[in-house]
Amino acid sequence: MEQVRNEQTIYSAAVYCRLSKDDEQAGESVSIETQKMMLTDFCHERGFSI
């Protein structure tokens, strides 16, 4: 009789956001906030821990 494995792979992710030279003058820019939001949403939708 063949055994069936019921294992789930758990993935971890790192989120990398890049601030351009134009944005750094204003501190944390809207583009950084948008990047963080998009990347964290992507990871959460796929079940990746950050």
N, C-alpha and C positions, 0 to 999 in steps of 0.2 A: 504494500500500500504506500502510495506516495504522500509525503507530508507537504503541506502548503505553508509557506512562510508568509506571515502577515506583518511585514516590517515596513515602517514608514521612514523615509529619509528626511532628516531635519537639516535645513540649510540656514546659514547665517550670512548676512550681507553687511557690507560697509557702504555708507553713503558719502560720496565725494561731491562737494559743490565748489565751483570756481568763481572767484570774484575778479572781474576784469579791472584793469587800471582805471577805466572811466568811472566805474562804480565805487571804487574804494574811497573816493573823496567824500562821499555822503555817508560813510559808515556802512551798516548792514543795509543793503539795498533791497528793493522789491524783487529783483531778479534772483537773489540768493534765497529769499523766502519762498519764491515760486519753485525754484529748484528743489529745495528741501521738501516742500509739500508733494511735488510730483514723485520724487524718489521714494519718500516714505510711504505714500499711497501705493505705489507700484509694489513695494516689498510686502506691505500688509495684505494686499489683494492676493499675493502668491504664497502667503504664509511664511515669509522669510523673517527671522528675527534680525534686528539691526543692532 
